[in-house]
Amino acid sequence: MTFWESALSASIGAFIGFIGALIIFFIKEIWQQKIRTTSTVKNLKMELAYNINLYEKCEKSVQECIEAISNGSRSLYLKLDYNFVGVFFATQFYQSGLLLKYFHPEDMRRWNVMLNQIGAGADAHVANCVKQWREEEDIKQETVYNALKHEKSQISYAKEMSEYILAKLPLKGVEINL
């Protein structure tokens, strides 16, 4: 075997090795992306299920206050702590670009509106109205009632939107389009 034959066979071997390494790299990247996507979707599903449960409890608390206000009772307390609403995986889902993949832009807008309405501090107005009513300050029963009805509608919307998002997420394996 001459020098040029040896050099050519070594070059071909190196080239084939390089192509093989690239193929393995891309297969590994696709596999890891699929695992990350599947994990993100599963975590978002758990977060949404948790939030739906939390919304149901909040909705029940608000309904109890509405009934108490309707009966003229002043001994009522309302604790809606929206700080416990899970948004970590929703944010991760958005940042990873999966929101664009699975949802229509109008769905995305509605979801963002809902997350802004049910966020930390969003319950301050209704809690203040209930506190003023309980302490017999200068607030009308109708004002407190309307604030509670509005808050209940916000919670119902958040619950319905979370159920809608949960239903639109893929059930099993997640496809990757590269």
N, C-alpha and C positions, 0 to 999 in steps of 0.2 A: 504494500500500500504506500503510495507516494505521500509527500507532505500535503499536497493540495487535496487529496482524497481524505486524508485525516482531518484537515482543517474544515472541509466541507461537511463531513459527517459530524464533527463536534459542533459546528454552527447550526446544523439542522437539529441536532439533539437539544441544544440550548434553546433554540426557537420553539420547539415543541414543548419543552419544559416550561418556558415562559407562558405560552398559550394555555397550557394545562393549569398553571398557577393562577392565571387570570380567570379561567373558568371556575376553578374551585373558589376563588375569592368572591366572584359574583353569586355563586350558588349559596355560599355562606351568608352573604349580605341579604339576599332574598329571604333566606330562612330566618335570619335574625329579625328582619323587618316584619315578617309574618308573625313571629312570636311577640314582638312589641305591640303590633296592632291588635292581635287577639287579646293580649293582656290588658291593653288600654280599654278595649270594648267591654271586656268582662268586668273590669273595675268600675267603669261608668255605669254598667247595668246594676251592680251592687249599690253604687252611690244613689242612683235614681230610685231604687227600691227603698232604700233607707229614707230618702227625702219624701217619698210618697207616704210612708208611714208617719213621718214627722208632720207632714201637711194635714193628714187625717186627724192627728191629735190636736193640732192648732185649730183646725176647723171646728172640732168638737168644743174646745174651750171658748172659742168666739161665739158659737151657737148658744152655749150655756149663759154667757154674758148677755147676749141679745134677749134671751128669755127672761133673765133676771131684770134687765132694764125695762122690758115690756111690762113686767109686774110691778115696777116702781121700786124694786129692792135697791138699796144702796150698799149692802154688804157683799160686794163682789170684788174679785181680784182677777187680773188678766196678766199672764206671763207668757209672752210670745218671744222666745229668744231665737231670732233668726240667725244668730251666730253659729248655731248647730247645723244649719243647712249646709250639706256637703257640696262644695264646688271645686275641690281639688282636681278630681278626675275629669270634670267637665272642662276645666281650664286646660288640662293636659290634652284632652281630646281635641280642643280647639287649636291649641298650639302645634299639635302634630299634623294638622291639615286634614284630619279625618272628618271634621265637620263638613268641609266642602265636598268630601267624597260621598257621604251618605245622605246629605240633606239639601233641599232646595234653599235658595237664598231667603225666601220668605219664611221658611221654617227657622232658619238661623236668626233672622231678625226677631221673630216671636220669642225664641228661646232667650236671646239677649235681653229683651224687654222683661221677660219673666224673671230672669236672674237679677236684674236691677230692682224690680219691685219687691222681691223677697230677698232682701239682703240685710246685712248688719245695719241696724238703726232705722230700718223701714217701719218698724213697729212703734216708734216713739210717739207719733201723733195719737194713735188709738190708745196707747197705754196712758198718755197724759189725760185724754178725755175721760177714761175710766177712773183715773185717780181723782180728777176734779169732781166727778159725779159722786164717788165714794166719800170724799171729804166735804161734800155739800157746798162746793164753791159755786160761783156764778156760771153755770153751764146748763143749757137746756137738755131735757131728756131726748128730744129729737136730734140734737147735735151728736150726742153720744151714740144713739141708735144708728144714725147715718154713718158715723165713723166705723162702727162695728160691722155694719152691712158691707161697707166698702172693703174693709179688711177681709171679711169672709169671702167676698168675690175675688179678691186678689189671691187668697190662699187656694180657692177652688180652681182658678185659672192656672196657678202654679202646679197644682196636682194634675189637672187635665193635660197640661203641656208636658209634664214629666212622664205621664203614662203614654202620651203620643210619641215622645222621643224614644222611650223604652221599646215601644212596639215597632218602631222603624229600624232599630238596630238589628244587625244580622243575628240569627239564632245560633248558628253553629260556626263552622270554619269561616275565616275571614279571607277574602280574596285580595291578592296584592297585584296591582297593575303598575309595572315599572316601564 
